Structure formats: structure tokens, C-alpha cells
């Protein structure tokens, strides 16, 4: 198996030293390390890496500017390595939108222990990045550069699915769900999406192309705590849809997108004829919290044939079994295709299980959602 060649760019000598040791111990070759992007660029001209591990805040040139330079000159998988702060979260979101494949977070306290911990996620992120589909990254960047389909429509107060519908419920309020499975008393539809590596770029392409009349959406994007708030806020500014980091008891309504908060699971529940999101703590499922399987299984139970399930780019198999449950409950299901996925792991596993009715390119997903929602509304 070909060795993965990595360049580390970080202004901390301690970080460079420990990350080099960690990757080398995992059989990943660190061909060079640099204290800032200008030094890194010189070294990259001599030997180009398969993956770049890139800090965000550095002297002389910040990580996002350097990332854009790499993508313009020679697109290469980049893993961002940022500090878990509010400002760092926002900057990392910008980096992911600019083409970074994924990221790992460095704690402000206990950094040395984190850097020496083989389970800190860096090795897995680098290996996933090495197998990333660069054509999909480039295509996603081109699609994001296009204006949103509904950009001429101005969002106004109360414009989303009823004047009072956008008001949040008090935190912690969820009426007990009925014990039965998917019930037929409501025709309200819900779209459930699971996504991981490469998802920041890909879900933006989909959401920007959807009108505010689309049924309510619930999304699990694999992300750590704090990052999902910045992620949701960024999408809310770019889309006609109302995009929120979910809180316990939030209603799922037309034109609203609820994103599971990092570090917590989210599942769909019924409150009479309404759908609500339940946000809760719990053990990791498929090594993730939030987990796509947790969401999808709840959607299968609560919504059944009134649901649409979509699994998109990501590493691993989280969501495959849950999507099959949705499919078996009568939901319409789809997976993103290999050509447009940054990492084809999650869609591939769902397809292998026979969980999908359709396999779609990234540019086809929004149109497909609108068509099937329209068809079901008139059926």
C-alpha cells in the first residue's frame, strides 16, 4: 500500500513535533513541517504532499488564505487543525467551505496529552483525506460559486411556513411521543439527511438551491461541540431556508432546517400531529455523537412513508442501517453518488445494504427533493 505523504504547517514547534511523531507511528510519512505557509510553500515546490495538515492562525499568512492558494495552484486534500474556540470555529467553517476536507480540534488546555493521544482523530482524518475525491471538491467549489436559486427572494419575518411557526419552543419542552410506530394522522413530511466528511461544502450546495416551501429538514453532520452553531449560522446567512442548531423541542416545519448540535444526539419525535426534535446526551453510536443512525431510526419510527431519507458524503457506515429502516418503513431514500462524494464511505454502505431507491449526483439532489415533495403533496 502506498505510503501517505504529509506536510504539517503549524507555528508551534511543540505541535509540529508531536503531530509528526503521531503520524509516523501510524505509518504515515511526514515529509516536511513548516512554521508558516510561506516556508511551507517553498518546501512543497520540492516535494508535493498527498495531504496537508494546516493550522488556522499563523504569522505572515493565515491558514484560509494558504488553503485558497493551494486549491488554486494544485488542489490537494487539506485537514485543518484548529483550536476549539468560538473564533476558531467560525474560521474553521470558512476553511471547510473553501475546500478543506475535514478538521481536528486542538484543546487549549491539555494540548500535549491531546497531541500524544492516538485516538484524537488526526490519523483517521489524514487517511480519509488521502482518499478524498479531489474532483468532487473542485466541483463543489464551482457549484458554491453560483448564485443561490432563490437569491432574489428576500427573507422576511414570519415568511417561513406561517407567521408564528418560526418561534422556538422553550428549551426542554417535548410532549410525550405516542408509543406506536409511524402514524397516519398527519400528512406532514420531513426530510432527514446524514452527512460527514466533505459535508460542509456539499450540504451548502443542496440547501442554497432549495426554496422555503420545502418540507422541514433534520440533519446530522458529524461535528464536535461548538462547531455546529457556527455551521448553522453560516448556512442561515446563505440560504432562503431558516437553518438552526437544534434545541430540544424545536418544531420541524416547512422551510426550517434543524442541525443536530455537536456532542449530542438528535431524534425525531411526535407531538400530536406535529414533529419535534429531541436533543439528548448518550453514548457514542458508530463512534459518533451525533449519530446518523440514531436520527434515521427515529424518523423511520415516527414518520415512515411521510419521510424522505438522504445519505451523503462521509467516512464509515453511520446511517446505512438507519436508512434501511426508513426504506423498510415506506420512506423514499437516496444516496449521493461516488463521483460527487468527497468520501464515498457512508453512501456506499447504504447502497450495499439495499437501503436506497435512488443514487444521485450532488447537483441533482435539490431538484430531486423538490420533485418528489411536489409529487407527494399532490398524490
C-alpha positions in Angstrom: 0.0 0.0 0.0 1.4 3.4 -1.0 2.6 5.5 1.9 0.7 8.7 2.6 3.0 11.7 2.4 2.0 14.6 4.7 3.1 18.2 5.2 2.4 19.8 8.6 2.0 23.6 8.8 1.8 25.0 12.3 3.5 27.9 14.1 4.0 25.8 17.2 7.2 23.7 17.3 5.6 21.5 20.0 2.6 20.8 17.8 4.8 20.0 14.8 7.0 17.7 16.8 4.1 15.7 18.4 2.0 15.5 15.3 5.0 14.2 13.3 5.6 11.5 15.9 1.9 10.6 16.0 1.6 10.2 12.2 4.9 8.5 11.8 3.9 5.9 14.4 0.8 5.2 12.4 2.8 4.5 9.3 2.1 7.9 7.7 5.2 9.7 6.3 5.7 13.3 7.3 7.8 14.6 4.5 8.2 18.1 5.9 6.9 20.5 8.6 6.9 24.3 8.4 6.1 27.1 10.9 4.1 29.2 8.4 2.6 29.0 4.9 5.4 30.9 3.2 8.0 28.4 4.4 5.6 25.5 3.6 5.1 26.7 0.0 8.8 26.6 -0.7 9.1 23.1 0.6 6.0 21.9 -1.3 7.6 23.0 -4.6 10.4 20.5 -3.9 8.1 17.6 -2.9 4.3 17.9 -3.1 2.4 16.1 -0.3 -0.6 13.9 -0.5 -2.2 15.7 2.4 -1.6 19.0 4.2 -2.3 19.3 7.9 -2.8 23.1 8.3 -3.2 25.4 11.4 -5.6 28.3 11.1 -3.9 31.2 12.8 -0.3 31.7 11.9 2.1 34.6 11.3 2.6 36.2 7.9 -0.3 34.3 6.2 -3.4 32.7 7.8 -4.4 29.2 7.1 -7.5 30.1 5.0 -5.5 32.3 2.6 -3.0 29.5 2.2 -5.7 26.9 1.7 -7.1 29.0 -1.1 -3.7 29.3 -2.7 -3.3 25.5 -2.6 -6.7 25.0 -4.2 -6.0 27.5 -6.9 -2.5 26.2 -7.7 -2.9 22.4 -7.2 -5.9 21.1 -5.4 -4.7 18.9 -2.5 -6.6 17.3 0.5 -6.2 19.6 3.5 -7.0 18.7 7.1 -7.4 21.8 9.3 -6.1 21.6 12.8 -7.7 24.4 14.9 -8.2 25.4 18.5 -11.7 24.8 20.0 -12.8 28.4 20.5 -15.7 30.4 19.2 -13.5 32.4 16.9 -11.7 29.2 15.8 -15.0 27.5 15.0 -16.0 30.3 12.7 -12.7 30.4 10.9 -12.7 26.6 10.5 -16.1 26.8 8.9 -14.7 29.2 6.4 -11.8 26.9 5.7 -14.1 23.9 5.2 -16.3 26.0 2.8 -13.1 26.9 0.9 -12.3 23.3 0.3 -10.7 21.7 3.3 -11.7 18.0 3.6 -12.0 17.9 7.4 -10.6 19.1 10.6 -9.4 18.1 14.1 -9.7 20.4 17.1 -6.8 21.2 19.5 -7.8 21.9 23.1 -6.5 25.0 24.8 -5.8 23.0 28.0 -4.1 19.7 28.0 -2.6 20.2 24.5 0.4 17.9 25.0 -1.8 15.0 26.1 -4.1 15.5 23.2 -1.2 15.5 20.7 0.1 12.3 22.1 -3.3 10.6 22.1 -3.6 8.1 19.1 -7.4 8.4 19.3 -7.5 12.1 18.8 -8.8 11.7 15.3 -5.9 13.1 13.3 -4.7 9.8 11.9 -8.2 8.8 10.7 -8.7 12.3 9.3 -5.5 12.2 7.3 -6.2 8.7 6.0 -9.7 9.8 4.9 -8.3 12.9 3.3 -5.7 10.9 1.3 -8.6 9.0 -0.3 -10.7 12.1 -0.9 -12.2 12.7 -4.3 -10.5 16.0 -5.4 -12.7 16.3 -8.5 -15.7 16.3 -6.1 -14.1 19.1 -4.0 -13.4 21.2 -7.1 -16.9 20.6 -8.5 -18.4 21.5 -5.1 -16.4 24.7 -5.1 -17.7 25.6 -8.6 -21.3 24.9 -7.5 -20.9 27.1 -4.4 -19.7 29.9 -6.5 -23.0 30.0 -8.4 -25.8 32.3 -7.0 -28.5 30.6 -4.9 -31.5 29.6 -6.9 -33.8 31.7 -4.8 -31.4 34.6 -4.1 -33.8 37.1 -5.5 -36.4 36.3 -2.7 -35.8 38.3 0.4 -36.4 36.5 3.7 -38.8 38.5 5.9 -40.0 38.0 9.5 -42.6 35.2 9.6 -42.0 34.3 6.0 -41.1 30.7 6.9 -44.1 28.4 6.9 -46.6 30.5 8.8 -46.2 33.8 10.7 -45.8 32.2 14.1 -44.1 29.0 13.1 -40.6 30.2 13.5 -41.0 30.9 17.2 -38.9 28.4 19.2 -40.4 26.3 22.0 -38.9 26.7 25.5 -35.8 24.6 25.9 -36.5 21.1 27.3 -40.2 21.1 26.2 -41.2 18.0 24.3 -44.6 16.4 24.6 -44.5 12.6 25.1 -44.5 10.8 21.8 -47.1 8.1 21.2 -45.8 4.6 21.6 -47.0 3.4 18.2 -44.8 3.5 15.1 -45.2 5.8 12.1 -48.8 7.1 12.4 -51.1 8.1 9.5 -52.9 11.0 11.2 -50.6 13.5 9.6 -49.5 14.1 6.1 -46.7 16.4 7.2 -43.5 15.4 5.5 -39.9 15.5 6.9 -36.6 15.2 5.1 -33.8 13.5 7.1 -30.1 13.9 6.0 -26.9 12.2 7.2 -23.6 13.6 6.1 -20.0 13.7 7.3 -16.6 14.2 5.7 -16.9 16.8 2.9 -20.4 17.7 4.1 -19.8 21.4 4.8 -19.3 22.1 1.2 -21.9 19.6 -0.1 -24.8 20.4 2.1 -24.4 24.1 1.2 -24.8 23.3 -2.4 -28.1 21.5 -1.7 -29.6 23.9 0.8 -28.8 27.0 -1.3 -30.9 25.6 -4.2 -34.0 24.8 -2.1 -37.0 27.1 -1.7 -38.5 28.0 1.6 -41.6 25.9 0.8 -39.5 22.6 1.1 -40.7 20.4 4.0 -38.8 20.6 7.3 -35.4 19.0 7.4 -33.4 17.4 10.2 -29.7 16.9 9.6 -26.9 15.1 11.3 -23.5 16.4 10.2 -20.6 14.8 12.2 -19.1 17.7 14.1 -17.8 18.3 17.6 -19.3 20.6 20.1 -19.4 24.3 19.3 -18.8 23.9 15.6 -22.4 23.2 14.7 -23.6 26.6 15.9 -21.2 28.3 13.5 -22.1 25.9 10.8 -25.9 26.6 11.2 -25.4 30.3 11.4 -23.3 30.3 8.2 -25.9 28.3 6.3 -28.7 30.5 7.6 -27.0 33.6 6.1 -26.5 31.8 2.7 -29.9 30.2 2.3 -33.5 31.2 2.0 -34.3 28.4 4.5 -34.2 29.0 8.2 -31.2 27.0 9.4 -30.8 26.4 13.2 -28.7 24.4 15.5 -31.4 22.2 17.0 -32.7 22.6 20.6 -34.8 20.2 22.5 -38.4 20.7 21.5 -37.9 22.6 18.3 -40.7 22.0 15.8 -39.9 20.6 12.3 -41.8 22.8 9.9 -41.7 23.7 6.2 -38.7 25.9 5.4 -36.8 25.1 8.5 -33.6 23.1 8.8 -32.5 21.7 12.2 -28.9 20.6 12.6 -28.0 18.3 15.4 -25.7 20.0 17.9 -22.2 18.7 18.1 -21.7 16.3 21.0 -25.4 15.4 21.3 -27.7 13.1 19.6 -30.9 14.2 17.8 -34.0 12.1 17.1 -37.4 12.9 15.7 -40.5 12.6 18.0 -44.2 13.1 17.6 -46.2 15.7 19.5 -49.7 15.0 18.4 -49.7 15.7 14.6 -46.5 17.7 14.8 -42.9 16.6 14.5 -40.4 17.9 17.0 -36.7 17.4 17.6 -35.4 15.7 20.7 -31.8 16.6 21.6 -30.2 14.4 24.2 -27.0 13.1 25.7 -26.0 9.4 25.3 -23.2 7.1 24.4 -21.4 7.1 21.1 -23.2 5.2 18.3 -21.0 4.0 15.5 -18.2 6.1 17.1 -20.3 9.3 16.7 -22.4 11.7 18.7 -24.5 12.9 17.0 -25.1 9.7 15.0 -27.0 9.5 11.7 -28.3 6.1 12.7 -30.0 7.5 15.8 -31.8 10.1 13.7 -32.7 7.9 10.8 -34.1 5.1 13.1 -36.3 7.6 14.9 -37.6 9.0 11.5 -38.5 5.5 10.4 -40.5 5.0 13.6 -42.2 8.4 13.7 -42.7 9.4 10.1 -42.5 6.2 8.0 -43.8 6.8 4.4 -44.1 10.6 5.1 -40.3 10.8 5.2 -37.5 11.2 2.7 -34.1 10.0 3.6 -30.8 11.1 2.1 -27.3 9.9 2.9 -24.4 11.9 1.6 -20.6 12.1 1.5 -18.8 10.7 4.6 -16.4 8.2 6.0 -17.6 5.0 7.6 -21.0 3.4 7.7 -23.0 5.5 10.2 -26.6 5.9 8.8 -26.6 2.9 6.5 -28.7 0.7 8.8 -31.0 3.6 9.8 -31.6 4.5 6.1 -32.6 0.8 5.5 -35.1 1.1 8.4 -36.5 4.2 6.8 -36.7 2.4 3.4 -38.5 -0.6 5.0 -40.9 1.8 6.7 -42.0 3.2 3.4 -39.8 6.3 3.1 -38.3 7.4 -0.2 -34.5 7.2 0.1 -31.4 8.3 -1.8 -27.7 8.3 -1.6 -25.1 10.6 -3.1 -23.1 9.0 -5.9 -19.4 8.2 -5.8 -18.4 10.7 -8.5 -19.6 13.7 -6.5 -18.9 12.4 -3.0 -15.7 13.7 -1.3 -15.6 10.4 0.6 -17.9 7.6 -0.6 -18.0 5.5 2.6 -21.4 6.3 4.0 -23.4 6.3 0.7 -21.5 3.2 -0.4 -22.5 1.2 2.7 -26.2 2.3 2.4 -26.3 1.2 -1.2 -24.7 -2.2 -0.3 -27.5 -2.8 2.2 -30.2 -2.1 -0.4 -31.3 1.0 1.6 -31.6 3.4 -1.3 -34.2 3.9 -4.1 -32.0 6.4 -6.0 -28.3 7.3 -6.3 -27.8 11.0 -7.2 -25.1 13.4 -8.1 -24.6 16.4 -5.8 -26.1 18.7 -8.5 -29.2 16.6 -8.8 -30.2 16.3 -5.2 -32.0 19.6 -4.7 -34.1 19.2 -7.8 -35.0 15.6 -6.9 -36.1 16.7 -3.4 -38.4 19.4 -4.9 -39.9 17.0 -7.4 -40.6 14.2 -5.0 -42.0 16.6 -2.4 -44.3 18.1 -5.0 -45.4 14.7 -6.2 -46.2 13.5 -2.7 -48.1 16.8 -1.9 -50.4 16.2 -4.9 -50.7 12.4 -4.5 
